[in-house]
């Protein structure tokens, strides 16, 4: 936890150094909503607390790169997780499963958008505990409505299914329903409430997991965000709580 806090401070330090130099005329919100397909380089450290009472947790640093094209209607991306498990797997380091993704967004009306997504998890983990041991495909779709006042609401469904890989590893067959309730201010900060409902199709177990996101842009092409979350209800219980921060750099190429 101390090491994770140090990472947070290091990444947030530039924010405090440059905040006083920001001009509102230079800032543009990018990446706050799921329909923004920009070219983004992101660094995302965080911690998942699996069992708070037993001190079982997992720290991670994920590097993400997404390339937006077709007038921001499409993007393709890769996410590379570097993990360090603590608690009952003290000192376990290595590469996790690399994720490949593509997204498409289109307009139904001026304020109503739809999106399609496809993700593929690849079994690249250097240790069994750091990955699924199988390929996992995750198609998803969402609708988003943006109000002229700056509020927006989005809802979507995602399906997780593992297939080819280690026959001894557990398979995944799960559905996730998700909503976003968000606000983007005229001064380019945002808040999002993000409840997720998971349903394990294998055993019928369910979970409601609630996350929040707060972030802001500065200098037109850099964003910081903070994302805490916690288990709200259900027998599935993937983790007790989590904390993430993120730093995004837009349109570097």
Number of C-alpha atoms within 10 A of each C-alpha: 12 7 8 17 12 11 15 18 11 11 16 16 10 10 18 9 9 11 12 8 10 13 12 14 9 11 20 19 22 22 16 22 19 15 24 18 24 21 23 24 21 20 20 20 23 24 22 22 22 18 15 13 8 10 12 18 23 21 21 21 21 18 18 19 19 23 20 21 14 9 9 17 17 22 22 20 18 19 21 18 23 19 24 20 20 17 16 11 13 12 11 15 18 17 19 26 25 20 20 19 18 19 24 21 21 15 14 12 9 8 12 16 17 20 19 18 18 17 20 20 23 19 21 19 19 14 15 12 14 22 22 23 26 23 20 22 19 17 17 18 17 20 21 23 17 18 12 8 10 12 16 19 18 21 18 18 17 19 18 20 16 19 14 11 15 13 10 8 12 10 20 18 15 20 18 18 17 18 19 21 16 22 22 20 14 13 15 19 20 21 21 22 18 19 19 20 18 23 19 16 13 10 10 11 14 20 19 21 22 18 19 18 18 18 20 22 27 22 16 18 17 21 25 20 20 18 19 17 20 20 18 16 13 15 10 16 19 18 17 18 21 19 18 20 22 21 20 21 19 19 14 9 7
